[in-house]
């Protein structure tokens, strides 16, 4: 059973930073991992993904501000978010897939709320 647990969300002022983490419950070798987000009244969208070998994929809206990374030894995925904007407010979901894809979506975490507001 694959379980993904996100942490690190919260309230931050515009221009601030947060780092999200996603811990996998078991030592699976996921070929692809990623982060999606869903804002109120909007469709869920891919934020960033990373595949084996280190290739990454980012939404245009976060390029240059967000960085995705993974620590295979700790089975943990990270999303470093800098220069946060109010429009980044959303529930952020961790995802993974055993296949190689820049849009991993086979398994989902329960989500963590990120609110950017002054």
N, C-alpha and C positions, 0 to 999 in steps of 0.2 A: 504494500500500500504506500503510495507516494503522498507525503504530506509536506506542504510548504507553509512556513510561518513567517510572515512579514513583521518587521519592527522598525521603529525610527520615525514614524510619522508624528505630526503635531502641528502647532500653530507657530508661524514664523512671519516676520515682517517682510515687506517687499525689499528685495536686494539681499536678503539673508540666504543662509544655506541650511540644508538638511542632508543627512545620509541615511538612506533606507537600506535595510538588510533583509535577506530572505534565507532562512535556514531550511535545508532539506532534511527530512526525518531519517533518511537512510542514505547509505553511501552508494547512491546510484551514479552511473556515469552518463549524465545527461549531455547530449551533444549540443543542445541549444537551450538557452535560458533567456528570459526577458522580463520586461516590465511593461504593463499596460496601465492606462488610467481611464477613469470615467468621471466626468463632471456632471453635476445635476442638469438634467434635460438634454444631455449630449450623448452621442454614441461612444462606446468604448474604443480607445485608440491605442495603437502601439506607441510606446515611448522610446524604448531602446531594446536591442537584443544583442546577444553575443553567442558565437558558435565556437566549437572546438577549433583551436588554431588561433583564436583571438579576433577573428573578423567581427566587426560590429556594424550595427544598423541603428540610426537615430531618426526620429521624426524631425522634420525641418524646424519645427517650433522650439526644439530643445538643443539643437546643434550648437556647440560652443559653450553651453551652459551646464549640461548634464554629462556625466561619465559613468558608463556601466563597466563593472569588473566582476571577476569571480575568484574565489579562493577554493580551489579544488580540495585542498587538504582539509578544509573546514566545511566543505559542502555548503558554502555560503555565497550568495550573489549580492552585489551591492549596487546602489545607484546614488552617486554623489550629485547633488543638485545645488548649483550655485546661481547667484543672481536671480533668485526666484521672483516670479511675477504673480499678481492676483489670478491671472488666467491659468496658472499651474495648479490652482486649487482643484482637488479631485480625490477620489479613492484610488490608490495605486495598488495594483495586483502583480504579484510575482507569478511567472509561468515557466514551464519547462517542457521539453520534448526529447524523446530518445532519437528522433530523426534530426537530420541537419537541415535547419530552416531558419531564416531570418525573421520568421513570425511564429515563434513557438507558442502553442496554445493547447497542448494535450492535457496538462495538469495546471490547476490554478490554486493560489492561496486565497485566503479569505479577505485580504485587502487591508490597507492601512490608510487612514485619512491624513491628507496633507492640506492645510489651510494657510493661504498666504494673504495676510490682511494686516493693516495698521490699526 
